[in-house]
Every structure is written in C-alpha cells, then in structure tokens.
C-alpha cells in the first residue's frame, strides 16, 4: 500500500515538474506612445499601455496575435528561446507586418 501511495505521489510530482518546464517567462515591452492590443487565446487579451513593460509566463507553443485592420494576425509562437527575454512588441509587429506584406 505504501509503495502504491509513493508511486502515485511521485507521478503527480513528476507531472507538475514537467508541466512547469513547458512554460517560459518573458517580458513584453511597448516603447511607443500608442497602446498595443494583443490577443493570447484562452489566456488573456492584454492591452500594452504606452511606454510599459509586462511580464508574462506562457506555455511553449502558445500563440500571440496582434490586430491589423480589425483582423488578427499571428505575431509569434512561444518557444524556449523566449525564456527570460525582453521583447519589443512594437518592433516585432513592424517586422511581422513586413513579412506578411501588410500596409499600415
């Protein structure tokens, strides 16, 4: 009985550690004078205020979208490389619009 209980507790602990490792913490920065609305499905819809910094912890694979002419466009997909990074969201949006050939 003890072995079974210890096995269950070990599995629960292992699953908790595994799920914690699948998320990364990073910072979203808005160095511009305009608000930047973002959409993170099933998590939140942050509105980055002008000249603000916002820390987030998201799971690897989570997608972040920005709005362009009332349509959502993929900004980025979270990977391990974002862990403890500071991302300039305005710059990322500019670069992504260029990749997608979007006009402002």
Phi, psi and omega per residue, in radians:
X1 nan -0.754 3.123
X2 -1.099 -0.708 -3.127
X3 -1.105 -0.742 3.111
X4 -1.083 -0.782 3.126
X5 -1.100 -0.784 3.112
X6 -1.111 -0.665 3.106
X7 -1.106 -0.753 3.128
X8 -1.111 -0.810 3.126
X9 -1.087 -0.692 3.109
X10 -1.096 -0.768 3.131
X11 -1.101 -0.744 3.116
X12 -1.095 -0.767 3.104
X13 -1.094 -0.719 3.131
X14 -1.137 -0.727 3.125
X15 -1.133 -0.673 3.130
X16 -1.121 -0.752 3.118
X17 -1.150 -0.736 -3.133
X18 -1.103 -0.738 -3.126
X19 -1.234 -0.555 3.105
X20 -1.184 -0.574 -3.128
X21 -1.306 -0.286 -3.120
X22 -1.523 0.140 3.084
X23 -2.154 2.674 -3.138
X24 -2.265 2.557 3.097
X25 -1.840 2.344 3.118
X26 -2.686 3.057 -3.072
X27 -2.017 2.376 3.034
X28 -1.826 2.126 -3.124
X29 -1.974 2.462 3.030
X30 -2.135 1.673 -3.120
X31 -1.498 0.131 -3.096
X32 -1.683 3.027 3.141
X33 -1.585 0.104 3.133
X34 -2.023 2.579 3.032
X35 -1.207 2.579 3.115
X36 -2.138 1.910 3.090
X37 -1.418 2.325 3.093
X38 -2.153 2.871 3.080
X39 -2.355 2.115 3.094
X40 -2.083 1.744 -3.030
X41 -0.911 2.393 3.126
X42 1.014 0.229 3.089
X43 -2.104 -1.183 -3.105
X44 -2.927 2.952 3.051
X45 -2.138 1.351 -3.083
X46 -1.252 2.592 3.035
X47 -2.066 1.799 -3.096
X48 -1.274 2.014 -3.139
X49 -1.194 2.757 3.098
X50 -0.998 2.438 3.093
X51 0.939 0.713 -3.100
X52 -2.030 2.880 3.072
X53 -2.317 2.343 -3.114
X54 -2.342 2.155 3.097
X55 -1.503 2.389 3.124
X56 -2.344 2.717 2.994
X57 -2.269 1.994 -3.091
X58 -2.235 2.710 3.137
X59 -1.321 2.627 3.086
X60 -1.088 2.318 -3.105
X61 1.723 -0.234 3.119
X62 -1.122 2.391 -3.136
X63 -1.748 2.511 3.080
X64 -2.117 2.268 -3.109
X65 -2.006 2.707 2.979
X66 -2.125 2.849 3.138
X67 -1.742 2.383 3.041
X68 -2.390 2.001 -3.122
X69 0.879 0.891 3.058
X70 1.200 0.221 3.088
X71 -2.122 2.545 3.114
X72 -1.492 2.420 3.113
X73 -2.243 2.453 -3.135
X74 -1.176 2.175 3.074
X75 -1.591 -0.912 3.133
X76 -2.829 2.855 3.017
X77 -2.052 2.237 -3.048
X78 -1.138 2.284 3.056
X79 -2.242 2.985 3.114
X80 -1.067 -0.452 -3.099
X81 -1.181 -0.292 3.121
X82 -1.423 -0.173 -3.082
X83 -0.970 2.164 3.120
X84 1.087 0.392 3.094
X85 -1.660 2.827 3.040
X86 -2.017 2.038 -3.060
X87 -1.833 2.215 3.068
X88 -1.434 1.752 -3.028
X89 -1.126 -0.694 3.133
X90 -1.060 -0.741 3.125
X91 -1.167 -0.737 3.107
X92 -1.069 -0.714 3.128
X93 -1.143 -0.760 3.096
X94 -0.996 -0.823 -3.130
X95 -1.131 -0.715 -3.127
X96 -1.177 -0.683 3.082
X97 -1.076 -0.667 3.117
X98 -1.131 -0.756 3.119
X99 -1.081 -0.670 -3.086
X100 -1.555 0.017 -3.098
X101 0.987 0.785 3.117
X102 -1.681 2.402 3.060
X103 -1.637 2.477 -3.119
X104 -1.220 nan nan
